[in-house]
Every structure is written in structure tokens, then in C-alpha cells.
Amino acid sequence: MPGMEMAMQSRLGQALKYGQSFWYDGLIGAAEFDRLIREDGVRGATTNPAIFEKALNSSAYDADIRRLAASGHDAEEIYRQLAVRTVAEVADLFSGVHRDSSGADGYVSIEVSPRLAYDTAGTVREALDLWGRLARPNVMIKVPATREGLPAVAELIARGIHVNVTLIFSVERYRQVMDAYLSGLERRAATGASPAGISSVASFFVSRVDSSVDALLEKRYPSGDAVRSELEGRLAIANCKAAYREFRQAFTSERFRVLERAGARVQRPLWASTGTKNPKYSDVLYVETLIGPDTVNTMPPATMDAFRDHGTAADTLQQGTEAALAALETARRSGIDLDAITADLEGQGVKLFVDAYDKIISSIGAKIR
């Protein structure tokens, strides 16, 4: 692939040898994105309301807000137009990656309003609106993996729209996400349309699981306790390895093989929330341990800088799966209810994005006034 020789010299680019793509979790200038693509082999970008909240806190968009407000648009429509324009610009920067990878990479994600997380029909309507406004082949529409979000995922895939399914915390919900993707492809094929060329990723959140479990372990067990020592800082990675095992089973099944023969792609797991929150752990813990075929890791800026400086790329994801499953079983026997923890994290995740979205709308409204 043109330009990849330089990127393969970077620690980040070396992950490509093991089948993983690194995406950037955030927004930066065009020149910086161009450098990351050329020098590090970064192959996509993700956004969310929290990222846009930071960007809109500056004065960079003030002139646009004045102009759009003068045209009679309300705060939500102004935000939508600014987000669409920004994502379109970034998607154009990654268009070469998309072309050279034959559509495997080069995607930029934009999220439907988090206020619609529990509204299936509203999610589909907004996703179709965003897709139509962006009109680019390398955009993914982010849809949360709530119970109400899953039928929206199937509907959008059936319509040929690339989807980034976000806020996945549990292995069980991940199974449902894969089923929604496959169901969407099957519905599309049943209408006579081709499932070829449709891309999707399943954003499985990592570090927040350890944050919640570690806090619970600290309350229940003293420092040095055998259970605490075995589980502390391990369950998030174990959860991912269990999810990856499900991925391998789902996408080697006969159900998928039928679709694959018609040109369908696998829905890649995307490791999200991979910045290390606990200073006791390595700042590249959730990168080095999760490198493997057909995966993506979307990294915040600090984590990307850390891996570029001292990270090691190796095929680690498929190693230690049995030990990971054993750790999950130890947690279950010890009364650590991972299902309850991950359900709570999903609700918290939706709320965090709603709060960020509300702050954006409030900030734009204040600027209009």
C-alpha cells in the first residue's frame, strides 16, 4: 500500500502486521491527521458528543454559529451542521486510506443524538439524516448498543449504511450486536441487494470495567488478599478476550459463511476506552494486550503518544484466553456480578454522552443569545 513503508517503522504502524488498525479517538487539525496517516499508519477516527463538547468550547466555531443563527437555525440544528461539516472534512482526509484499503479502513464516525439512545425509530431517522448529509462512503454512523439501539443497527445495515455500534460492555450484549449485524445483512440479501461493501465495527469498552471492578474489590478485600490480587486490573482484558472468542465463533459459522460468499465483511471488534485510568497500571496496558487479527483500537491522544514512545506490538489478543476465562469464573464465584456492573456502565455511558450533548446545546444557545 502506498506510503505504508514509513508507517511500518512506527510502533503504531507495526500493529498492522498483526491484523489490527489504530484509529484516533478525537479531533485535531488537518495537518496533524495527515502526519498521523503518513508517519504512523493511523487508519480512521472516532468522535462522540464529549469530543465535540471540547471542540465547541473554543471560539473557532463562533462565526459559523452567528451565521447559522442568523439564518434561523436553533441550537440543535447548528450543532448538527457543525458536526457534519467537521466529520466530512476529516473523512476527506482519510479518503485515501479508504481507497487503498479497498474499504476496510479510513472511516470516521459520527454519533446519533444520545437523547435517542432508547428510541429505535428516532435513531433510524437521525442516522438516515446524517448519512444523507455526509454522503461519503467512509463515514460510520454510531449507534449505542442499548436494547432499543439493536433493532436500529439491523435496520441500518439492511439499508447499506456503515454502523459503529458503541457502548458495548458485556459479552452477552456483544453477542446481540453481532446478531443484529448478521440479521441486517440477511435482510438485505433477502431483498436481492448485495451485502458486499458494508462495513461495521462493534465498539467494546475496556478500561471502565476495571475501574468499576477494582473499586468493588478494594471495598471487599484488603490489600494482598488472594482474590483481589488475582482479579485487580485483569477483568477488563479478560472480558475482551472472552468477547473475541465469541467473535471468532460467530464469524467462522456457517451463518456468516453464506453471507461471506456473497461478499460480506466481518464486523470487527473495536476496543474503545483504552486510555489507562489507574496510574498503577501501564499507560499502554489496554493496547499491548489486545492486538490481534480483524480488530481496531481507537486511542485517545495521550495513549497514542505513549504507545508511539514505548509500546510493543505483538499478537497478544489470542494468548491467555483460558486464563482469562478462569479469571471471569473466579470473579463469578467471588460474587462479582459482572452483568450488573456492565449494565450499570452502559447506563452511565449513555448519561455521560447525554450530559455532553446537553452542554453543547446549552453552550450554543448561550452564544446565540
C-alpha positions in Angstrom: 0.0 0.0 0.0 1.5 3.4 -1.0 3.0 5.3 1.9 2.8 2.4 4.4 6.6 1.8 4.4 7.2 4.9 6.6 4.2 4.0 8.9 5.5 0.5 9.4 8.6 2.0 11.0 6.4 3.4 13.7 5.5 1.4 16.8 1.8 2.2 16.0 2.2 1.1 12.4 3.7 -2.2 13.4 0.3 -3.4 14.8 -0.8 -3.7 11.1 1.4 -6.8 10.8 -0.9 -8.5 13.3 -4.2 -7.5 11.7 -5.1 -4.6 13.9 -5.8 -1.0 12.8 -5.3 2.0 15.1 -7.9 4.8 14.9 -7.7 8.2 16.5 -10.3 9.0 19.2 -10.7 12.7 18.9 -10.4 15.8 16.6 -7.2 17.5 15.6 -6.1 19.7 12.7 -5.8 18.5 9.1 -2.0 18.8 9.1 -1.8 16.6 12.3 -4.2 14.0 10.8 -2.1 13.9 7.7 1.1 13.3 9.7 -0.6 10.5 11.7 -1.7 8.8 8.5 1.7 9.1 6.8 4.1 8.5 9.7 2.1 6.2 12.0 -0.4 4.4 9.8 -3.4 5.7 11.7 -6.4 4.4 9.7 -9.5 6.1 11.0 -11.0 8.4 13.6 -13.9 8.3 16.0 -15.9 11.1 17.5 -18.6 11.4 20.2 -20.6 14.2 21.9 -17.9 14.6 24.6 -15.2 15.1 21.9 -17.4 17.8 20.2 -18.1 19.4 23.5 -14.4 20.1 23.9 -14.0 21.4 20.4 -17.0 23.7 20.6 -15.8 25.2 23.8 -13.3 27.3 21.8 -14.1 30.3 19.7 -13.2 28.5 16.5 -16.9 28.0 15.6 -18.3 31.3 16.7 -18.5 32.9 13.2 -20.4 29.8 12.0 -22.7 29.9 14.9 -23.5 33.6 14.2 -24.1 32.9 10.6 -26.3 29.8 11.2 -28.3 31.5 13.9 -28.9 34.5 11.6 -30.4 32.0 9.1 -33.0 31.0 11.8 -31.5 27.7 12.9 -31.9 26.5 16.5 -29.0 25.3 18.7 -29.5 21.6 17.9 -29.6 22.2 14.1 -26.5 24.4 14.4 -24.7 21.6 16.3 -25.7 19.1 13.7 -24.5 21.2 10.8 -21.1 21.9 12.5 -20.6 18.2 13.4 -21.5 17.1 9.9 -19.1 19.6 8.4 -16.3 18.7 10.7 -16.7 14.9 10.2 -17.0 15.4 6.4 -13.6 17.3 6.4 -11.9 14.6 8.5 -13.5 11.8 6.3 -12.0 13.5 3.2 -8.6 13.4 4.9 -9.0 9.6 5.3 -10.4 9.0 1.8 -7.0 7.8 0.5 -6.8 5.2 3.3 -10.3 4.1 2.5 -9.5 3.7 -1.2 -6.1 2.0 -0.7 -7.6 -0.5 1.9 -10.4 -1.4 -0.5 -12.9 0.0 2.0 -11.6 -1.9 5.0 -10.4 1.2 6.8 -10.4 5.0 6.5 -13.7 5.5 8.4 -14.7 8.5 10.5 -17.6 8.0 13.0 -20.4 10.4 13.9 -22.9 9.6 16.6 -26.7 10.0 16.6 -28.0 12.2 19.3 -27.6 10.3 22.6 -31.0 11.6 23.6 -32.2 8.9 21.2 -30.4 6.0 22.9 -33.7 4.4 23.9 -35.7 5.4 20.8 -35.4 2.9 17.9 -37.4 4.8 15.3 -35.8 8.2 16.3 -32.3 6.6 16.0 -33.0 5.3 12.5 -34.4 8.7 11.4 -31.4 10.6 12.6 -28.9 8.1 11.3 -30.5 8.3 7.8 -30.4 12.1 8.0 -26.7 12.1 9.0 -25.9 9.6 6.3 -27.6 11.6 3.6 -26.0 14.9 4.7 -22.5 13.4 4.8 -22.8 11.5 1.5 -19.4 9.9 1.8 -18.5 6.2 1.6 -16.1 6.3 4.5 -18.4 7.5 7.3 -19.8 5.3 10.0 -22.9 6.2 12.0 -22.5 5.5 15.7 -25.5 3.8 17.4 -25.5 2.8 21.1 -25.8 -0.9 21.8 -28.9 -0.4 24.0 -31.8 -2.8 23.7 -33.6 -0.1 21.6 -30.4 0.5 19.6 -30.0 -3.1 18.4 -33.1 -3.1 16.0 -31.9 0.2 14.7 -28.5 -1.4 13.9 -30.1 -4.2 12.0 -32.3 -1.8 10.0 -29.4 0.5 9.1 -27.2 -2.4 8.0 -30.1 -3.7 5.9 -30.2 -0.3 4.2 -26.5 -0.5 3.4 -25.3 2.1 6.0 -22.0 1.6 7.7 -22.5 1.4 11.5 -20.2 1.8 14.5 -22.1 0.1 17.4 -20.9 1.8 20.5 -21.1 1.5 24.3 -20.8 -2.3 24.5 -19.6 -3.5 27.9 -20.8 -7.1 28.3 -20.1 -10.3 26.3 -23.8 -11.1 26.2 -24.7 -7.7 24.7 -21.8 -8.1 22.2 -23.5 -11.4 21.0 -26.7 -9.4 20.4 -24.8 -6.8 18.5 -23.2 -9.4 16.2 -26.7 -11.0 15.7 -28.1 -7.5 14.8 -25.3 -7.1 12.2 -25.8 -10.5 10.7 -29.6 -10.1 10.7 -29.3 -6.8 8.9 -27.1 -8.4 6.2 -29.5 -11.3 5.9 -32.5 -8.9 5.5 -30.5 -7.0 2.8 -29.6 -10.2 0.9 -33.3 -11.3 1.1 -34.3 -8.2 -0.9 -31.9 -9.1 -3.6 -29.4 -6.3 -2.6 -25.8 -7.3 -2.1 -24.2 -7.4 1.4 -20.8 -6.6 -0.1 -19.1 -3.4 0.7 -20.9 -2.8 4.1 -18.6 -2.1 7.0 -19.3 -2.2 10.7 -17.4 -2.2 13.9 -18.5 -3.2 17.4 -17.0 -0.7 20.0 -16.3 -2.8 23.1 -15.4 -0.5 26.0 -12.4 -1.6 28.1 -10.9 0.4 30.9 -14.2 1.4 32.6 -14.7 -2.2 33.5 -11.5 -2.3 35.5 -12.3 1.0 37.2 -15.7 -0.4 38.4 -14.4 -3.9 39.4 -11.3 -2.6 41.1 -13.3 -0.2 43.2 -15.5 -3.1 44.3 -12.5 -5.3 45.1 -11.0 -2.6 47.2 -14.1 -2.4 49.3 -14.5 -6.1 49.8 -10.9 -7.3 50.1 -7.8 -6.0 51.9 -4.6 -5.3 50.0 -2.7 -8.6 49.4 -5.8 -10.8 49.5 -5.6 -13.6 47.0 -8.8 -12.9 45.2 -8.0 -9.2 45.0 -4.5 -9.9 43.7 -5.8 -12.3 41.1 -8.6 -10.1 39.7 -7.4 -6.5 40.1 -6.6 -4.9 36.8 -7.4 -8.1 34.9 -11.1 -8.4 34.3 -11.4 -5.7 31.6 -8.9 -7.6 29.4 -10.4 -10.9 30.3 -13.8 -9.6 29.2 -12.3 -8.5 25.9 -10.7 -11.9 25.3 -14.0 -13.6 26.1 -15.7 -11.3 23.6 -13.0 -12.0 20.9 -13.7 -15.7 21.3 -17.3 -15.1 20.6 -16.3 -13.0 17.5 -14.2 -15.9 16.2 -17.1 -18.3 16.6 -19.7 -16.0 15.0 -17.6 -15.2 12.0 -16.5 -18.7 11.2 -20.0 -20.0 11.5 -22.0 -21.3 8.5 -24.4 -18.4 9.1 -21.7 -15.9 8.2 -20.1 -18.1 5.5 -23.3 -17.9 3.5 -23.1 -14.1 3.7 -19.3 -14.1 3.1 -19.7 -15.9 -0.2 -21.9 -13.0 -1.2 -19.2 -10.5 -0.3 -20.0 -9.7 3.3 -17.3 -8.4 5.6 -16.8 -9.4 9.3 -17.9 -6.8 11.9 -14.6 -6.0 13.6 -14.3 -5.6 17.3 -13.2 -2.1 18.1 -11.5 -1.7 21.5 -12.7 1.7 22.9 -11.9 3.5 26.2 -8.4 2.2 26.0 -6.7 5.0 27.9 -5.4 3.8 31.3 -7.2 5.4 34.2 -5.4 3.8 37.1 -1.8 5.2 37.5 -0.7 1.9 39.0 -1.1 0.2 35.5 0.9 0.7 32.4 -0.2 3.5 30.2 -0.4 1.2 27.3 -2.0 -1.8 29.1 -5.2 -1.8 27.1 -3.3 -1.6 23.8 -0.5 -4.1 24.2 -2.7 -6.8 25.5 -5.4 -6.5 22.8 -3.6 -6.7 19.5 -4.9 -9.4 17.1 -6.5 -10.1 13.7 -9.6 -8.3 12.4 -9.6 -5.7 15.3 -9.4 -2.0 15.7 -8.1 0.0 18.7 -9.3 3.6 18.9 -7.0 5.5 21.2 -7.2 8.9 22.8 -4.2 11.3 22.1 -2.2 10.5 25.3 -2.5 6.8 24.8 -1.4 7.1 21.2 1.6 9.2 22.2 2.5 6.7 24.9 2.4 3.7 22.5 4.4 5.5 19.9 7.0 6.2 22.6 7.3 2.8 24.3 4.6 0.4 23.2 5.3 -3.1 21.9 3.2 -4.6 19.0 2.7 -8.3 19.2 -0.1 -10.9 18.6 -1.4 -10.9 22.2 -5.1 -11.0 21.9 -5.3 -14.7 21.2 -2.9 -15.6 24.0 -4.1 -16.5 27.5 -7.8 -16.9 26.6 -8.2 -19.9 29.0 -6.6 -17.9 31.9 -8.9 -15.0 31.1 -12.0 -17.3 31.2 -10.7 -18.7 34.5 -10.4 -15.2 35.9 -14.0 -14.4 34.9 -15.1 -17.6 36.6 -13.2 -16.7 39.8 -15.0 -13.3 39.8 -18.3 -15.0 39.4 -17.6 -17.4 42.3 -16.4 -14.4 44.4 -19.7 -12.6 44.0 -18.5 -10.1 41.4 -21.7 -9.6 39.3 -20.1 -8.5 36.0 -23.5 -8.5 34.3 -24.8 -5.9 36.8 -21.6 -3.9 36.6 -21.7 -3.8 32.8 -25.4 -2.9 32.7 -24.6 0.0 35.1 -21.7 1.1 32.9 -24.0 1.2 29.8 -26.4 3.5 31.6 -23.6 5.7 32.8 -22.1 5.8 29.3 -25.4 7.0 27.8 -25.8 9.6 30.6 -22.2 10.9 30.0 -22.9 11.4 26.3 -26.4 13.0 27.0 -24.8 15.4 29.5 -22.1 16.3 27.0 -24.7 16.8 24.3 -26.8 18.9 26.6 -23.8 21.1 27.4 -23.1 21.6 23.7 -26.7 22.7 23.0 -26.7 24.9 26.1 -23.3 26.5 25.1 -24.5 27.2 21.5 -27.7 28.6 22.9 -25.8 31.0 25.1 -23.6 32.0 22.2 -26.7 32.7 20.1 -28.1 34.9 22.9 
